[in-house]
Amino acid sequence: MSVGTSSAPAAREAPRPTAPRDPTGLGIDPDDLPDGLVVADEHGHVVCFNAAAERITAVPAADALGQRLEKVLPLEDLEGRRWWQLTDPYGGLAIRVRQPERNLLLPGGREVLVAARYVRDEPTGPVRRVVVTLRDTEARRRTERSHAELIATVAHELRSPLTSVKGFTATLLAKWERFTDDQKRLMLETVDADADRVTRLIAELLDISRIDSGRLEVRRQPVDIGAAVGRHIQAYVAAGQRADRFLLRLQQPLPDLWADPDKVDQVLSNLIENAVRHGEGTVTIDITAAASPREGEDAGTSVTVSDEGPGIPEESMNRVFTRFWRGSKRGGTGLGLYIVKGIVEAHGGTITVGRAPGGGAEFRFTLPVAAPAYLV
């Protein structure tokens, strides 16, 4: 059919309606909302189509306003059924007020999260507005992939010690009388070490769950940070490391430090272990008072752990505190520094990574001056 022009007013195309400034009644600009917002009036015509909806659907607002809702959002469920025909907001049950969030498909198969609200003047009256929210699923998919990777990594790391424990215990039970006392002791020591490894992996998994949910518990007590570092150094020396490989430099006086002793130990253990395992030369631990913007005041206590090894490549610096980052291929889950960052931040502190004066890696974390216990 050909399209012609006419000077008669009736033949002219009606101007497209413009979106009201506040179709939601919330007193805010729809374009300020992080999620897509689409509002249809009592006739099913779109009266609001915000910037996020444009981005998610790739439909300009100018093309959406005034059009039928089902035309602007031709949504289908995952089985290929047309969603608006299934839900029928204007002709369906008069007591229905919403549609819960669910995964639906836009044209081209793009998946989005959609929820809807039916606004009525009376509980069972006709629908005056349909308010639809749209959310991109990419962020959720990244989270789901991250969780899947976490489960796969921990399962892989658990398999080895559990296999060892099962093998040694089964052998001892079946052939106890055949082994000497020294052989039994060696097997039991191996089982004990593997059990510790399993416990550590489970603790890491719990820590990550609490960090991700914002519920990492911090029980603050007075902490002698110098003594805590000294205990870690003594443990390494007792395990066979040379005493002259460690250099502890302690500034005095230090401000009072209120922190969770167990979690501070966890941070120190991870950072010093990384320096010993992945670094070279002297491992230096500097403990100083952190400078405050106000003259004469201390902002907290800073601990710097550095080594003289090859350091961390510049391109990897921004990934050090992410999940599964490994400085080398020498084992580990790649979760330690992610947990360290979570613990430090739960205390209200900060942690950074850089290059040490000797060329190796340098980790520096700062914990604030005394504060009451709290949950994060």
C-alpha angles and dihedrals in degrees: 000000000000122000118223136179128247135187092215111110092226091061095055118103111253113245115259113255116248123228115262114242094245112017091158097057089229097117094239137105109260090220089065091063116101093217129062113267125197121175125188125192129230090283094052095254119138112249099167130037112163131204094262090054089052090052095047098044099031087227117130114236090233089062094045102048113096094012126115113274094234090051094051092044107031092180125180130189122238090270093057098256119140107253100209091054090051096047100033096189096189100042103027131091111333092219095056113108105170151006115231119235114280141159113267135168130244121204109294092035097277110158121225136171111243132188128171138199125200113213116206130177089220129027093255099020126116120290111266098180138008113209115197126187123200127197129184112239096212095093091049091047090052089051092048091049090049091051091047091051090049093052092046093048095048092044089052092048092047094051095068100052093039091052089050093048092048092047097049096043092048090049093048093048093049099041106021095137093052096063129079121234091256092053091048091049092051092050093047092048089053091049090049092051092048091049088054089051092052091049090050092050092050090048090052091052092051091047091053091049091052094044093050092048093045092240103113105143118227118194106191122212133154107283128198097210094185092055090046092055090045091056091054092050091049090051091054092047090050088051091056107274116135113258091224090061089076127066119187116191113187123188117212134244103030126188118254110277120208111186143127104284095206093050093045087053088051091053093047093045092053097046096045092044090052091051092048096043102038102023134066138219122015119001106216123198116191119190115191142155111265114236118248126215086238114075114246095018131105119227092200142283124313125202121193121192116190139163138189099241130113092288128212119309113252092239090057097050094093092051100048095099096043125102118278096010111148125189090206141358093259098115131270132119096260089236101103100087092043088057092044091056091048092051094047092048091047086061090052091253136123135232130199138180129213145136119299122228088251091055099257132105121296123199119187126184129179126202118197127243119277117311133165121268116273143164121249 
